[in-house]
Amino acid sequence: MVKRESNSLFLDYLIGNENKFADICEQVDGIDLKQPEVLDNISGVINENRVLWSACLGELGWCLPKHKEKNLNLGGVIVDLKNKASIEEIDFKISECFWEREIEAIIILTEGHLSESDKSKLQLAFSLYLKQEYFASALVLAGMIDSASINQALKTSSENDNVSQCWQCYGKVIQKSFSGKYFDGTFPFNKPAKNDERGQATIEYFKSIKHNKCFDNEKAILIPLSFALLKFYDNSDWKDKKNSKIPSSINRHWLAHNMYDYNDIIRPDCIKLFCMLYQITELYSML
């Protein structure tokens, strides 16, 4: 089957923001950087640029660990997106930056945050991955990503809280842990995924970062992870199956409802899920 084209929402935002970013850089010479309002303006534009880079990668399903971002030509990814390169081509380029021993290292780091039972599941997923049984590996990993947020939400939820939807569980944890303290906005855990409403609200949430607070470790994980999960939990149109199309990036609903063909899931899809699971368990360990 053929992958759908990626959503242009994040790329359109990024192109407009990069122009703003270039203008700010040109204006820095001769500006009195001691003026608080000038620093706030520069900080805001830089932050928005970082958010939108993460949004574009998230639209492809990637939330790269910080050390991998340094090894990857992010600018090349954006150029490929602008030139309308195929999703398969971009995914392949990114996945080629991961050696198998690096994935094993990510797994070891992830296991530090897991129960013995979940460690066994992760080892099963890695074993299936090494055997190139990518479909089966992805099923195990997707379930573990789901349960990470559900279990985290259950720790502080009341009896009336809805903990059945994994995006809502993730969103409620983020809202409780970071909003108000680090953000002025509200995380869009109740926004529908249709018509880009959830995507636009997610961008606005991360643009509301308070610059007088320092939280580098959390932000470095939170931003790319949120956009990757946004794509992972995107709406599904089952008519695509009839038209021999699949989502542009690996989708939880297609996995859960067995709508993928066996060969639709490939190596880059599993690497995306290993990264998501690592990032989400690392983030929750900080709370």
C-alpha positions in Angstrom: 0.0 0.0 0.0 1.0 3.7 -0.4 1.5 6.2 2.3 -0.6 9.3 2.4 1.2 12.7 2.0 2.3 14.4 5.1 0.2 17.3 6.6 1.4 20.7 5.4 0.2 22.4 8.6 3.5 22.3 10.4 5.7 22.9 7.3 3.7 26.0 6.4 4.2 27.3 10.0 7.9 26.5 9.8 8.5 28.4 6.6 6.8 31.5 7.8 8.7 31.3 11.1 12.1 30.8 9.5 11.7 34.0 7.6 10.9 35.8 11.0 13.9 34.0 12.5 16.2 35.3 9.7 15.0 38.8 10.2 15.7 38.7 13.9 19.2 37.4 13.3 19.9 40.2 10.9 18.7 42.8 13.5 20.9 41.5 16.4 23.9 43.6 15.4 23.7 47.0 16.9 20.8 46.0 19.2 21.1 46.7 22.9 20.8 43.2 24.3 20.5 44.5 27.8 17.0 45.6 27.2 14.6 43.0 28.6 12.0 43.4 25.9 14.6 42.8 23.2 15.8 39.6 24.8 12.2 38.5 25.3 11.5 39.0 21.6 14.6 37.2 20.5 13.9 34.4 23.0 10.3 34.0 21.8 11.3 33.7 18.1 14.0 31.2 18.8 11.7 29.2 21.0 9.0 29.2 18.3 11.5 28.1 15.7 12.6 25.2 17.9 8.9 24.2 18.5 8.2 24.1 14.8 11.2 22.1 13.9 10.0 19.5 16.4 6.5 19.8 14.9 7.8 19.0 11.5 9.8 16.0 12.7 6.8 14.9 14.8 4.6 15.0 11.6 7.0 12.3 10.3 6.6 10.4 13.6 10.1 11.1 14.9 11.0 12.3 18.4 14.8 12.0 18.3 16.8 11.8 21.5 18.9 14.9 21.9 22.2 13.1 21.1 20.8 11.9 17.8 19.7 15.3 16.7 23.3 16.3 16.7 24.1 13.5 14.4 21.3 14.2 12.0 21.2 16.8 9.3 17.9 18.4 10.5 18.2 21.1 7.8 18.3 18.3 5.2 15.1 16.9 6.5 13.3 20.2 6.2 14.7 20.7 2.7 13.4 17.2 1.7 10.0 18.2 3.1 10.0 21.4 1.2 10.9 19.6 -2.0 8.1 17.1 -1.4 10.4 14.1 -1.1 8.5 10.9 -0.2 7.9 10.0 3.4 9.6 6.6 2.8 12.8 8.4 1.5 13.0 10.7 4.5 12.3 7.9 7.0 15.0 5.8 5.4 17.5 8.6 5.6 16.8 9.2 9.3 16.7 5.5 10.2 20.1 5.0 8.6 21.6 7.2 11.3 20.7 4.5 13.8 23.0 1.6 14.3 21.7 -1.5 16.0 24.0 -1.1 18.9 22.6 2.5 19.4 19.0 1.1 19.5 20.2 -1.5 22.1 21.7 1.4 24.1 18.3 3.2 24.0 16.6 0.0 25.2 19.0 -0.3 28.2 18.3 3.3 29.1 14.5 2.7 28.8 14.7 -0.4 31.0 15.9 1.7 33.9 12.4 3.1 34.1 10.5 -0.2 33.7 9.1 -2.9 35.9 10.5 -6.5 35.4 7.4 -7.4 33.4 7.8 -4.5 31.1 11.5 -5.2 30.7 10.5 -8.6 29.4 8.1 -7.1 26.9 10.7 -4.6 25.7 13.3 -7.4 25.2 10.6 -9.3 23.2 10.0 -6.3 21.0 13.8 -5.9 20.4 14.2 -9.6 19.6 11.4 -9.4 17.1 12.9 -6.3 15.6 16.3 -8.0 15.2 14.5 -10.9 13.4 12.9 -8.3 11.1 9.5 -9.2 12.5 8.6 -5.5 12.5 4.9 -5.8 12.5 4.9 -7.9 15.7 7.6 -5.7 17.3 5.5 -2.6 16.6 2.4 -4.1 18.3 4.3 -4.7 21.5 5.9 -1.3 21.5 2.7 0.5 20.8 1.0 -1.2 23.7 3.8 -0.2 26.0 3.6 3.5 24.9 -0.1 3.4 25.6 0.3 1.8 29.1 3.1 4.3 30.1 0.6 7.2 29.9 -2.3 5.3 31.3 -0.3 4.1 34.4 1.1 7.6 34.9 -2.4 9.2 34.8 -3.8 6.6 37.2 -1.3 7.7 39.8 -3.0 11.0 40.3 -6.5 10.5 38.7 -9.8 10.7 40.6 -12.6 8.2 40.2 -14.3 10.5 37.7 -11.3 11.0 35.4 -11.4 9.4 32.0 -8.3 7.4 31.6 -9.4 5.3 28.6 -7.9 7.5 25.8 -4.1 7.5 25.7 -3.7 11.0 24.2 -6.0 12.3 27.0 -3.9 10.5 29.6 -0.7 11.9 28.3 -2.3 15.4 28.0 -3.6 15.4 31.6 -0.1 14.4 32.9 1.4 17.3 30.9 -1.2 19.7 32.0 -0.8 18.8 35.7 3.0 18.7 35.6 3.9 21.7 33.5 1.0 24.0 32.7 0.8 27.1 34.9 4.3 26.5 36.1 6.1 26.6 32.8 3.3 27.4 30.3 0.5 30.0 30.1 -1.6 27.8 27.8 -3.6 24.6 28.3 -2.5 21.3 26.8 -5.1 20.3 24.2 -5.9 16.9 25.5 -9.7 17.4 24.8 -9.2 18.8 21.3 -10.4 16.6 18.4 -7.7 15.5 15.9 -10.0 16.4 13.0 -9.4 19.5 10.8 -5.9 20.1 12.5 -7.6 21.5 15.6 -5.5 19.5 17.9 -2.3 20.2 16.0 -2.9 24.0 15.9 -3.7 24.0 19.6 -0.5 22.0 20.4 1.6 24.5 18.6 0.0 27.4 20.5 0.5 25.6 23.8 4.3 25.3 23.2 4.5 28.9 22.0 3.2 29.9 25.5 6.4 28.9 27.2 7.4 31.2 30.1 10.9 32.3 29.4 11.6 33.3 33.0 11.6 29.6 34.0 14.4 27.2 33.1 13.5 23.6 32.4 15.9 22.4 29.7 15.8 18.7 30.4 12.0 18.5 30.4 11.6 20.8 27.4 14.2 18.9 25.3 12.0 15.8 25.6 8.5 17.2 26.0 8.4 19.2 22.7 9.5 16.5 20.2 7.6 13.8 22.1 4.3 15.6 22.1 4.4 16.2 18.4 5.4 12.6 17.6 2.5 11.3 19.8 0.2 13.8 18.2 0.9 12.0 14.9 0.9 8.5 16.5 -2.7 9.2 17.9 -3.9 10.9 14.8 -7.4 10.3 13.4 -7.9 7.3 11.2 -9.9 7.2 8.0 -10.7 3.6 7.2 -11.6 4.5 3.6 -7.9 4.8 3.0 -7.6 1.0 3.4 -10.2 0.6 0.6 -8.1 3.0 -1.6 -4.8 1.1 -0.8 -3.4 3.9 1.4 -2.0 3.9 4.9 -1.2 6.8 7.2 1.9 8.9 6.4 3.5 7.7 9.7 2.8 4.7 12.0 -0.6 5.1 13.6 -1.8 3.5 16.8 -5.4 3.0 15.6 -4.3 1.2 12.5 -2.1 -1.1 14.6 -4.8 -1.7 17.3 -7.5 -2.5 14.7 -5.2 -4.7 12.5 -5.7 -2.5 9.5 -2.1 -2.6 8.3 -0.9 -5.3 6.0 2.0 -7.3 7.4 4.6 -5.7 5.2 3.4 -2.2 5.8 5.4 -1.9 9.0 9.2 -1.6 8.4 12.4 -0.8 10.2 12.0 3.0 10.5 8.5 2.5 12.1 10.0 0.3 14.9 12.8 2.8 15.5 10.3 5.6 15.9 8.5 3.6 18.5 11.7 2.7 20.4 12.4 6.4 20.5 8.9 7.3 21.7 9.0 4.8 24.5 12.4 5.9 25.6 11.4 9.6 25.6 8.1 9.0 27.4 9.5 6.9 30.2 12.4 9.3 30.6 10.0 12.3 30.9 7.8 10.5 33.4 10.8 9.6 35.5 11.5 13.3 36.0 8.0 14.0 37.5 
